[in-house]
Amino acid sequence: MEERPANPEQEKTPAEVAGQSGGEVKEVATGSAVQAATVLGEAVSSIPLNVAEKGDKGEETDETSALKEWVELLVRAGVWALLIYVFLFQISVVDGDSMSPSFHPGDRLVIDKVTYRFSPIQRYDVVVFEAIDLGPLNKNRAPKDYIKRVIGLPGETVEIHGGAVWVNGKKLEDEFGLTYPTTTPDASMTRKFVEPEKHYFVLGDNRQWSKDSRVDRGQSLGFVPVKQIKGLVRLRFWPWKNWSWFGRQ
């Protein structure tokens, strides 16, 4: 995001396409809860305790004792916050226009990490997943998060022709406009994608300006392995005027 999608055996096979919007999202908070707890714990243990000059030697002043209690409280709160981030939800910021008009650059989103522990991924879910951008214009090979809409489920056949998307021979009726096999608006082009098990076919809502599971100029995000999907987009809380809760279709 040409003739074929990325190799399903390769778990991470995205690429940057010149002139396209990757539809990245940036996490507001990152890191491991265990690592954070360790660092915070060391910080608390390293706080110097002032010793009073009067009274019994070694007795902590009231101020020092109160300070230590407050720091310990903050450490516990920080650990709980990180555990929630790792296992329950994360905050992400949209970067790119590939999901326009549904989402815009700067939108702050809450990503639900719980739903998929008890319910399967469904068609039209908007998900955040991790991928490595291998595009020729990208020199940073670090993993990035992307936001896209699930179109094809494992084992399904997705075809794009005549400006529309077809799944297992049935035309999808959606509101995202004309869809072409590539970013070139050519309705005569036809592509077929057969999804392997435990992989999903995703598209950006801005179909003519999105790097996704389609193959364009030899580049593609390819099919998305289920293990790379971080969660379901549930809430937009910023900007306030665009506050929205996103259910499932």
N, C-alpha and C positions, 0 to 999 in steps of 0.2 A: 502494500500500500502505500512469458506471461501466458504463458499459455496454460500453466498449471499452478495450483496453489502450492504454498510451501509444503515441504516434505512432512507428513504427519508424524514421522518418527522423530523429528527434531522438535523438542518441546517448546523452544523459543526461536521463532524465525521471522520477526518483523523487519521492515526496512523503511527507510525514509524516502519518500517520493518528492522530487523537486517540484515546488509549487503547490503541494498538497498540505492539508491540515491534519496533523497526526491525532488531534483530539486528546492531548495529554491531560492528566490531572496531577496536581502536586499535593503530596501529603503535608498537612500542617505539622503533624507530629510524627517522628520516626524513632526507631530504636527498639531494643528489647527490654521488656519489663524486668527481667532478671539482671541484666547489665545495669539498668538504671537504679534498681534497688541496691545493688552492690556499691555503686558510686555514691549514692545518697547516704548509705550506711557508713561508708568510710568518712564522708564529710562530717557526719554527726560525731563520730568517734574522735575526730581530729580537732573538735572545738576545744580551745583551751579553757580550763576552769579557773577563774580568778579566786585566789585564796585570801580570806579576810585577814587583815593584820591584827584585828582584835578578836578576842574569844579563843576558842579551841583552835589550834593550828590545823589546817586542812579543811575547815568548814567552808562550804560554798556560800557565797553571798546570795541573798534572795533574788537579786537581778540575774545572776548567772544561772541559777536553778530554773527560773522562769524562762530564760532564753533557751535552755536546753530542752525544756518541755515543748516549747513552741516549735523548735526545729524538728524534734521527733514527731510531732503532730503533722508537720508539713511533709516529712518523709513518708509517713503512712499514707497521707492523702495522695502524694505523688505516685506511690506504688499502686494504689487502687486505681488511679486514673490511667496508668500505663497498662494495667491488667485489662481494664475496660477497653482501651484502645486496641490491644492485641486480640482480644477474644470477642468483643461485642460490636464495636463500631470504630470508624475512623473519620476524620474530617479531611476533605479533599477540596482543592481549588481547580476549577476548569481552566485550561490553558489551550486555546485554539477554537476554531469555528466549525469543526467537523460535526458537532451535534446541534448546530443552529437549525431551526429556531427554538428547539426545546431547551438548550442550555447555551450560555454565552460565556466568553472569557471573564474570569473574575467571580463567577458564581461559586458560593461556598456550599458544599454538599455534605450530608451525613451519609456514610456508607454502612449499611446494615450487614454485619458479619454473622448474624445468628440464623436468619431465615434459611439459608442453604444447608444448615446442619440438620434441618428437619423437613425441608421441602425441596423438590428438584427445581432446577433452573427451567424457566418457561420462556416460550417465544414472546418477544417484545419486551422482556426484562431489560432494563438499562443497568449494565454492570461495569464495574471497574476491575481491570485485570492488569497483571504485570507482564511486560514484554521487553525484549532487548531490541533496540532500533539499530538495524544493520545497514541502513541507507547509506549511499555513497557520499552524502553531504554531512553525515553525522560522524564525528570523530570520537565522541564519547560513547563507549559501548556499555555503559552502566544501565541496569534495568530501569524502566520507566513505567508509570501507571498510565493506562489509557481508559477512556470512557466510550462505550459503544452500546448499540442495541442488539440483542440476540435475535437472529432471524432463523437460522437453521439449527436443529437439534441433532444429537449424535445419530448416525445411521441414515439421515435424510439426504435427499438429492436436491440441491439448490441450482436453479437455472435462471439466468438473466438474459432476457431478450425482449425486443419490442418495447423497451422502456419500462419493463415491469419485472418483478421477482416472482418466481414460481417455485413452490416447494412440493416435491413428490407429484408434480404435474398439476398442482392447484395454484392458481394465481392469487397472490396476496393482495388484498384490498387495504391499502394503508394511506396515510396522509402525507407521505414524505416526498411526493413528486416523482418525476421520471427517474428511473434507475438504469444505468448502463453498466456493461461489464468492466469498463474502465472510466476514467474521468473524461474521456473524449465522448461527447454526446452523439453517438452513432447507434441508432435503433436497430440497424441491420446486423450488428455484432451479436454473437451468441456465445455464452460460456456456461459450462456445467461443472458443478463442484459436488463431489460425493464425499460426505463427511465420515471420518473414521469414528469409532466408538470413543466416548469420553472427550470429544472435541466439539466446539461450537462455531458456527458461522456468524460473524458479526458485521454490522454495517453502521456507518454514521448516519444520522438523520439528514445531514446536509450531503445528500447522495453524490452530488457532482463535485464535492470538495472535501473528500474524506479518504484517509488511508485506513483500510480495513481488511477484511478477509478476501476481497477481490484482488486480482493480480493486475498490476498496471506498470508497464515499462519494466517488467521483470522484477518488480518489487511488490511486497505484500506483507501484511501482518499474519496472514495465513489463518488456519483454523486455530482456535484458542483452546488449549488443554484445560480441563476442568480444574486441575490443581493450581492453575495460574490465576483463576478468578478469585478476587479478594472479597467481593460482596456486591450487594444490591443497592442501587441508589434509592434512598428513601425520602430524603428531605433536602430542600433548598432553603437555607435560613438567611442568606445574604445575596443580593440586596433585599432589604426588608420589603420593598414594594412588590418583589417577585416571590415572596415566601410561598412555598408549595410543598404539599405532601404527595408523594408518588405511590399510588397503589399498584396492583398488578392486574394486567388484562386477562 
